Amino acid sequence: MFLAYSQLALSMALVGANVAVAKLLAENLPVPMILGLRCLLAVMVLWPLARAMEGRRALGRQALWNLALQALFGTALYNLALLAGLRLTTALEAGLILATLPAVVAVGGALWLREKLPVRQWAAVGLAAFGMGALVLARVAAEGHGSALGNLLVFAGVCGEAMYVLLAKRLAGRVPVVTASLWMQVFSFLMLVPLCLPVLGSIAVLGSAGVSALLVFHSLTSSVLCLLLWYAGLKRAPAGIAGVFTAFLPATAAAVAVGVLGEPFTPVHGAGFVLLMMSLLLATWPERRRNG
């Protein structure tokens, strides 16, 4: 079980670390170009992986349409908003805002799928709202670091990712994971090509070994390795406990932003971090089964 838990933790830690990596990339490359190249690299790796692990799988029109929508919201909208937001705000605050995802998914499920939310889920939503409020106060208290618009763009990305999660529920168990990921990256690349063409000249920046290395790391970890680690862990770990490991995302993002990028961590950030982590854990901690 230790191996499974380690795989889940490492998967989420890599997602969190990629917030800082994405910020560095956004300072050197146009956002559409980052995403277009990332999707292209992911397709090149996922294609042989899908064939080797899952064989040739023909997908129906409804499944492909669903995957196209997941690509639109979960890859295109999420990443465009996140990277655009990271141009304006700090990696620290972006990572903390990503911790609102479980609460946003819960609200989306209630509004769109008509799911009933228990009191605990509503409490998680309330804590997430207060945590976002703390980050707004941080904007007022620390001029020159981040921006309210940047934070709003990151939260728009969270809403896109929440839509992806809700759409994924409709395909759960019907489409193999790697094959589904491959098609999502293909659809995402096709959606991003028109946005990449006007900034095609920026590809010259990849002549820098550092930028190229960051792009390869970002592409292979966020679109391939994180996925494989997460689902490998899910095969052994209890399904109910897996969500708890999403706490590693904001924690790692905060640690990398402060420790590597040197971003300031204020008491207001600390309050927001505590509230958002409480919200995340409250929303994802498995319920106790009642006997009888």
C-alpha positions in Angstrom: 0.0 0.0 0.0 3.0 2.3 0.6 3.9 2.1 -3.1 0.3 3.1 -4.1 0.2 6.0 -1.7 3.6 7.1 -2.9 2.4 7.1 -6.5 -0.7 9.1 -5.7 1.4 11.6 -3.7 4.1 12.0 -6.4 1.4 12.5 -9.1 -0.1 15.4 -7.3 3.2 16.8 -6.2 4.3 16.9 -9.8 1.1 18.7 -10.8 1.8 21.3 -8.0 5.4 21.7 -9.1 4.3 22.3 -12.7 2.5 25.5 -11.6 5.9 27.1 -11.0 7.3 25.5 -14.2 4.3 26.9 -16.2 5.0 30.3 -14.8 8.6 30.2 -15.9 7.5 29.0 -19.4 4.8 31.8 -19.6 7.6 34.4 -19.1 9.4 33.1 -22.2 6.8 31.8 -24.6 3.3 32.8 -25.8 0.7 30.8 -23.9 -0.8 29.1 -27.1 2.6 28.0 -28.2 3.4 26.4 -24.8 0.1 24.5 -24.9 0.3 23.5 -28.6 3.9 22.1 -28.2 2.9 20.4 -24.9 0.0 18.6 -26.6 2.1 17.6 -29.6 4.7 16.1 -27.4 2.1 14.3 -25.3 0.5 12.8 -28.4 3.9 11.5 -29.6 4.3 9.7 -26.2 0.7 8.6 -25.6 0.2 7.1 -29.1 2.6 4.2 -28.6 1.7 3.9 -25.0 -2.0 3.5 -25.7 -1.2 0.9 -28.4 1.1 -1.1 -26.1 -1.0 -0.9 -22.9 -4.6 -1.0 -24.3 -4.3 -2.0 -28.0 -6.4 -0.6 -30.8 -9.7 0.7 -29.4 -12.5 2.0 -31.6 -14.5 4.8 -29.8 -18.1 5.7 -30.6 -19.2 9.1 -31.8 -20.7 9.9 -28.4 -17.5 9.1 -26.6 -15.4 11.1 -29.0 -17.7 14.1 -28.6 -17.5 13.8 -24.9 -13.7 13.7 -25.1 -13.6 16.7 -27.4 -15.6 18.7 -24.8 -13.2 17.4 -22.1 -10.3 18.7 -24.2 -12.0 22.1 -24.7 -12.7 22.6 -20.9 -10.0 20.5 -19.2 -7.0 21.2 -21.5 -7.7 24.3 -23.6 -9.7 26.5 -21.2 -8.0 25.3 -18.1 -4.4 25.7 -19.3 -5.0 28.9 -21.3 -6.6 30.6 -18.3 -4.0 29.2 -15.9 -1.0 30.2 -18.0 -2.5 33.6 -18.8 -3.2 34.1 -15.0 0.4 33.1 -14.2 1.7 36.0 -16.3 -0.1 38.3 -13.8 -0.1 36.6 -10.5 2.3 34.5 -8.4 2.7 30.7 -8.6 2.0 30.6 -4.9 -1.5 32.1 -5.2 -2.2 30.2 -8.4 -1.4 26.9 -6.6 -3.6 27.9 -3.6 -6.5 28.7 -5.9 -6.2 25.3 -7.5 -7.1 23.9 -4.1 -10.7 25.1 -4.7 -11.3 22.5 -7.4 -13.1 19.9 -5.2 -15.5 22.6 -3.9 -16.1 23.9 -7.4 -16.8 20.3 -8.7 -19.2 19.8 -5.8 -21.2 23.0 -6.7 -21.1 22.0 -10.4 -22.4 18.6 -9.6 -25.3 20.1 -7.6 -26.2 22.6 -10.3 -25.7 20.6 -13.5 -26.0 16.9 -12.4 -28.6 17.6 -9.7 -26.5 15.8 -7.1 -27.4 16.3 -3.5 -24.6 17.8 -1.4 -24.2 16.7 2.2 -23.5 19.4 4.9 -19.8 18.5 4.8 -19.6 19.5 1.1 -21.3 22.8 1.7 -18.9 23.5 4.5 -16.0 22.8 2.1 -17.5 25.3 -0.3 -17.7 27.9 2.4 -14.1 27.3 3.5 -13.0 27.6 -0.1 -14.8 30.9 -0.4 -13.2 32.3 2.7 -9.8 31.1 1.4 -10.3 32.9 -1.8 -11.3 36.0 0.2 -8.0 35.7 2.1 -6.1 35.8 -1.2 -8.1 38.9 -2.2 -6.9 40.6 1.0 -3.4 39.5 0.2 -3.7 41.4 -3.1 -4.6 44.6 -1.1 -1.9 44.1 1.5 1.0 43.2 -0.9 1.1 45.5 -3.9 3.6 44.4 -6.6 3.1 40.7 -6.2 0.4 39.1 -8.4 -3.0 40.7 -9.3 -6.6 40.2 -8.8 -7.1 39.7 -12.5 -4.5 37.0 -12.6 -6.2 35.2 -9.7 -9.5 35.5 -11.5 -8.1 33.9 -14.6 -6.6 31.0 -12.6 -10.1 30.5 -11.0 -11.6 30.5 -14.5 -9.2 27.7 -15.2 -10.4 25.9 -12.1 -14.0 26.1 -13.4 -12.9 24.7 -16.7 -11.2 21.8 -15.0 -14.3 21.2 -12.9 -16.3 20.9 -16.1 -13.8 18.4 -17.3 -14.2 16.3 -14.2 -18.0 16.4 -14.5 -17.8 15.4 -18.2 -15.4 12.6 -17.3 -18.0 11.1 -15.0 -20.1 10.3 -18.1 -17.3 8.2 -19.5 -16.1 6.5 -16.3 -15.3 2.9 -17.0 -16.3 3.0 -20.7 -13.1 4.2 -22.3 -9.5 3.1 -21.4 -7.6 5.8 -19.5 -4.5 6.1 -21.8 -6.6 5.9 -25.0 -9.0 8.6 -23.6 -6.0 10.8 -22.7 -4.5 10.4 -26.2 -7.7 11.5 -27.9 -8.0 14.4 -25.5 -4.5 15.6 -26.4 -5.3 15.2 -30.1 -8.4 17.2 -29.9 -6.6 19.8 -27.7 -3.8 20.2 -30.3 -6.3 20.7 -33.1 -8.1 23.4 -31.1 -4.8 25.2 -30.3 -3.3 25.2 -33.8 -5.2 28.3 -35.0 -3.9 30.1 -31.9 -0.4 29.0 -32.4 0.0 30.1 -36.1 0.1 33.9 -35.3 2.9 33.4 -32.8 4.8 30.7 -34.7 7.9 32.9 -34.8 8.3 32.5 -31.0 9.4 28.9 -31.5 12.9 30.4 -31.9 13.0 30.7 -28.1 13.4 27.0 -27.9 16.9 27.4 -29.0 17.6 28.0 -25.3 18.4 24.7 -23.7 16.8 25.8 -20.4 13.4 26.7 -22.0 13.4 23.5 -24.1 14.1 21.4 -21.0 11.4 23.1 -19.0 8.9 22.5 -21.9 9.8 18.8 -22.2 9.5 18.4 -18.4 6.2 20.2 -18.3 4.7 18.2 -21.2 5.8 14.8 -20.1 5.1 15.1 -16.4 1.7 17.0 -16.6 0.2 15.2 -19.5 1.8 11.7 -19.2 3.7 10.8 -16.0 1.2 12.3 -13.6 -1.6 10.4 -15.3 0.2 7.0 -15.2 1.2 7.5 -11.6 -2.3 8.4 -10.5 -4.0 5.5 -12.1 -1.3 3.1 -11.0 -1.9 4.2 -7.5 -5.7 3.9 -7.8 -5.3 0.2 -8.8 -4.1 -0.6 -5.2 -5.2 2.2 -3.0 -8.8 2.4 -1.7 -10.8 4.6 -4.0 -12.2 6.7 -1.2 -8.8 7.8 0.2 -7.3 8.8 -3.2 -8.8 12.2 -3.2 -7.0 13.1 0.0 -3.7 13.1 -1.9 -4.8 16.1 -4.0 -3.7 18.1 -0.9 -0.1 17.6 -2.2 -0.9 19.9 -5.2 -1.3 23.2 -3.4 1.3 22.2 -0.8 3.9 21.5 -3.4 3.0 24.5 -5.5 3.4 26.8 -2.4 6.7 25.1 -1.4 8.2 25.5 -4.9 6.9 29.0 -5.4 8.5 30.2 -2.1 11.6 28.0 -2.0 12.6 28.1 -5.7 11.0 31.2 -7.2 11.5 33.2 -4.0 7.9 34.5 -3.8 6.8 36.1 -0.6 4.6 34.2 1.8 2.6 36.5 4.1 0.4 35.8 7.1 -2.6 36.4 4.9 -1.3 33.8 2.5 -1.0 31.5 5.5 -4.6 32.0 6.4 -5.7 31.3 2.9 -3.6 28.2 2.7 -5.1 26.8 5.9 -8.7 27.5 4.8 -8.2 26.1 1.4 -6.4 23.0 2.6 -9.3 22.4 5.2 -11.8 22.8 2.3 -9.9 20.4 0.1 -9.6 17.7 2.9 -13.2 18.2 4.0 -14.4 17.7 0.4 -12.2 14.7 -0.4 -11.8 12.8 2.9 -13.7 9.5 2.7 -16.8 9.1 4.9 -16.9 6.4 7.5 -19.1 3.5 6.7 -21.9 2.9 9.2 -22.5 -0.7 10.3 -25.9 -2.1 10.0 
